[in-house]
Structures are given as C-alpha cells and as structure tokens.
C-alpha cells in the first residue's frame, strides 16, 4: 500500500489541481453507486462526462465478446454479475483537443492501452483516442496518469461540448488564412467544465478550419464552427472568423448556417458562451431525438436564433477569460526539431516514391513536410505507439497530431529526413502508402463494440481495403481519389454522408431470415468543408458491397465527362439509373444456395432468426408485409427522383405517401381491413405499434414514428428544397424502422419465451 500511495501522490504533484479534484469526486461517485446510494441514471451521465462508456458484448467475434484481441487480466474482464457496468469492461474515450499530442503523451497512452485495455489505441473521427475493454475500476487511476501529462477525459462523452477539432495541417497549410490551433486550444480551455455547458439536451460539437475550400475542419457539418478569415480595415489586417451554427450528421443530416460572415477573433469565446446559454435554455430536453442544436436552429430559423443569441450576449457578465485565453495567440509558434534541408536525388528505399506521393504534404515553410501515418481502421498497437513516440522525438519533437480520417500526422519533417523516416515507419508496420486515397476508408466501430451497431462496419472496411489494395496498381487515378466512409448504423459516426461513396448498416428480411445489408449513399462532398451531403439510393446485402463498389466505380470511369467530379456524375446519372445499376445486387439467394449472405463480414454467426413457424398465418404475415412495404419503397424512390428533378411539391407528397404505405404495411399484419385513408392508417399505427412500443428499438426508440406524425398532422406552409430533402431522408429512415419492427416481431414468433 505504501508504494501505491506514493505513486499516486507523485502523480498528483504533477497534475493540475482541478483535474485531481474532479477525479477524486468521480471516484467517490463510483463508491456511492456501488453502495446504491447514487441513482444509476445520475451516475450514467456522470461517468459519460468522464468519457466512460459501456460497450457491446454480443459481437460474435468470440463467445467471450472480446473479438480477436488479447486482453490483460482476462479473469477480471468477464466476471459475471447483474450490472454489466461493473462486471464487464467498457470503453474509455480520451480528449485530444485539435488532435495535438507530444511523444510523452503518446507513450502514456500506449502504457494505459497495454496495462488497462487490449493493447490497441483507436483514433476516432473527432481526433480522440479510445481504449476498449477497460474495467471501470481502473478508470480513476487511468485518468490520473493522463492528467499528469496534461490530458483529460472530462466531457469526452455525454451531453457536453465534445472534443474540439481542427485541421491537422493548421499552421503549415499553404492555403490557410491563419493558424487556427491556438484558437481551438483557447476554446477548449474556456468551455471545459464551464457552468453554461452543463445543461444541454445532447452533445455539442465544435470545429475550427483555416481554409474555405478544403475539407480542413468540416465546418458545415458541426453544431458550431469557425472558418478563419482576414479582412482589411483602414489598411490594417484584422483576423476573424465566419461562424457556422446548426450543422450535424446523424440520421437526418443538417448543413450548418452562417451566423456571422465575419466575427473578430476577440469575440469568439463570448459568442460561444452566449450560444451555449441559448441552446441550454431553448433546446429540446425531453425528446433526445430532437435535442441537437440543429433542430433548434431549423425550428427557429437562423435569423430568430441570431436574435436570441445577441439578446443573450448583451446580458453576459464580463469574463476576463474571454480575452485572457487568447493572450497566447500572438506568441504561438511551433519549433522544428531539425533544420530544413531539401530532399536530394539519392536512391530511395523500395516503396518510398508511392508513399511520398500519397502520404506526404509539402508545408508552406520551405524544406519541411507533413508525413501521414496511415492507420488501417484507425488502430495502432501499444508497441507501435512506443516506437512512434521515439520516431517523433527524433524527427519532429512535439508536433504530432491525430486526424478526423483516423490517422496520425508528423509535422515539420525536414524533407531530407523523409527516406529515413519512411524506413523507420516501415520497420514498425506503419509505412503503408495510400493515405487520403480510396484505400484509406473511415469506419466507426459498428457491431465490434458499439451497442447501437447493426452491421459490421469494421469487417466490411477490412474486406474492401484488402480488395482495393490488391487492385491498387491498376486503379484509375479518378478512382483512387474517391472517399469511402462506413457506419454500422444510420447515426453516421463513420461520416458516410460526406463521402463520395458511403455505406451504413441496416437489415432486411429475405427468405424468412434476417440478412445484413448496407444502405448505399452516393454523392457526398468531403471538400469545401463538407460541402454537401450524399443521398441514400438503395440497400444491398452486406456480402455484395465489394461488387457494388466495383460496379459503381467502373461505370464512373467509363461514363464520366472530361473533368467531371463523382458528385456531378451521380447527379447527371440520376436516381433511376442508379437504382437500375444496384438492382441486380439486391437479390438474396436461398440459404441452402449460398449461406454466406446470412452472416456479416468478420462475424461467423448467421444473421438468422431461424424458422418462423409452419402456420399459414405466420407465413401470410411475412409475405404480406414484404409485398406491402415494397410499395412504400417505390414511393420513396419516386420522391427521391422528384427531388432530383426539382419537383419539390411532388417529392414532398411522395415522401409522405411512402411513410403512410410503410405504416400501412405494418398495420395490415394485424388488421387487414385498415383501408387506404391516411387518418385511419396513422390512428391504427399509433395505437398498435407506437403506443404499444412495438415500433421502438433500443437506440432510436420512437423517433422515426415522429417523422410520420409530424408530417401527417401538418402539411408544410412552404415547401423548400431543404425541407423536402429532410422529409425524403425521414421517409427512408421510417421504412428502415418498419423493416426492423417486422423483423423483431418475427423473431418473437420464431423464438417464443419458454416457461418452465
């Protein structure tokens, strides 16, 4: 005990007092919860705000639920008990503001992954680090060791301001207005634990971007975002930002609206505080499905939202931190580790030229470059992290950053060092080329560890990456440039909406069995700061996704016009042609013909519900729903075509009709004579499926039913392109929910509870 106490005391000497106190409080709350003196719902939000998540254990990778990864202390991780929070490991999310890491911090993360996790550091799409299979009992010590090197887990999860992201090239980019790094850091320090960000209904995401036309900070898909600008006043240059608000992905993506064309730099922190107060006061609290700020901005309109913000802004008590946190901006500099020397013409190692072409960005500072360490699936082992920390110390010092594409970059590499750096990275298994190309696929955890995962996004990503790697040499350049992003469900954690080609997991009942599927999303735009979102064009079985990808890219290469982008090509092709392209891939063979279709990538289990019974009623129910819901899918597709053709009124009517038909398909499984009257259909659907919660699932609850109710109760006063696009998305999601509801009901029929 004496050794442990002195170790803890030594850490507390090094960590900030405020972090030490917070961790002590959390440890005390854990003790109260174990004694049942703290309500679970209260403790749940507490632990989430410390970055502590539960995770999934029915992922099929191994029966003990730990996939293919070796675990430390396996006897601790799988003990039995009624409360999985205390008897099974979870996930620890760790905040890395703007992705900035030092070699020392990277080493500590590696130690924690090795000692408390499974030896894997996972880089997320918010530049965070996640450790999986962490026992909650270990989290206070883990947090203390992080705090000792200046890292916090506070508000990494929960209804809070999440990790603030920024372009990993900030400060070295050739096209930026100025370096946004110190502003992102100031915003993080100002809002972390701030009283005005503690009463949100949902999470709140902030980003900083230095460039308008690159992907950079992805400002248009964030709750609040700042795009660097410089304007000239009386001959002097003034720094400021274009401010965006109300963006977000999720099931129904919203593009952020411009709140201010130009806001002076000294006002960004007070503005963020005012916006936080407005969100806390006026944002939805009861219905979590509509509690993001994007819904508030859409409901009020950006002009009214701005009025409320400015009204709130005027009443804010003065806070010296508004400018104090920005005091370091003028003096912020990064110091190169080694002198700038140009890359010479000496012979290079095998594979270096390809790596140089895809993984190296020449900085605006002559003689220096940024090298991207490509991490398949966003994973790096503890051993690799130790070695990478040493490599960083040697070549670049404290200029390491994570990226939203789940990679790591080393900044300020002297160009003459690039061949040696490549050799060193290759020696530890981190020398893969292809960063930023089609093989660099973004993926959320999916069914591996996420409780909301429907399909195996990581399994599919691994399969696609392997196939693309095998064909890489023969891929046309226009194909290599495409972005692929994959989510395990509709929530878009893999950012499928902003990919050229996106996929998100869902399921379909085929041949009386559940078959894993992925919805295809085409035409999103990654550049222009997430300039536009792709649209769903159809669901295909999981096992044919690689073939679908090949068919789409092949046709793109064959038919694209001179200089035509993938987005423009999909728009020109049109939804009817895209549907015809996907149609041959939608067929699911009988299980006895090809059982592969009935399991997911990387998961040996079958996605099957077994026999659903021999009675005629059961057979009729399944058959009837399948026939009826196909009409809804047809109506939804027609609405998509109408939207494509700018026939907004028809698209609105078609999307509404699609939801009515999907609701009718479910109702007729219980009440054949419901008829065609929309009022009667909605009434029966509400009574039979919403009020009984048959339509609810574990992650969306009744959210998708509310899309139907809202449109049925009130036709929009004005049909706009934005409102119709949202309704079409809602119709597709309602149909997906109807499929899921039918599958759950069939599962109950097939597997009734046995009472002994």
Secondary structure, DSSP 8 states (H G I E B T S, - for coil): -HHHHHHHHHHHHHS-HHHHHHHHHHHHHHHHHHTT-S-HHHHHHHHHTTTEE------SSSTTS-TT---TTHHHHT---S-HHHHS-EEEEE--GGGEE-HHHHHHHHHHHHHHSSSEEEE-TTS-EEEEEE-GGGHHHHHHHHHTTT---TTSSSSSB---EE-TTTTT-SS-SS--HHHHHHHHHHHTT-GGGSS-SS-B-EEEES-SSSSTT-GGGSSEEEEEEEEEETTEEEEEEEEEES-B-SSS-B--EEEEEEEEGGGHHHHHHHHHHHHHHHS--S-GGG-SHHHHHHHH-HHHHHHHHHHHHHH----THHHHTTTTTTT-----SS-------S---TTHHHHHHHHEEE-SSTTEEEEEE--GGGEEEHHHHHHHHHHHHHHTSS-EEE-TTS-EEEEEEEGGGHHHHHHHHHHTT-----TTSTTS-EE--GGGT-TT--S-HHHHHHHHHHHHHHHGGGS-HHHHT--EEEESSTT-TT-GGGSSEEEEEEEEEETTEEEEEEEEEE--B-HHHH-B--EEEEEEEGGGHHHHHHHHHHHHHHH--TT--HHHHHHHHHHHHHHHHHHGGG----TTT-GGGGS-TT--S--------S-HHHHHHHHHHHHHHHHHHHHHHHHHHHHHTT-HHHHHHHHHHHHHHHHHHHHTTT-TT--S-HHHHHHHHIIIIITT-TT--TTTTTHHHHHHHHHHH---SS--HHHHHHHHHHHHHHHHHHHHHHHHHHHHHHT-----
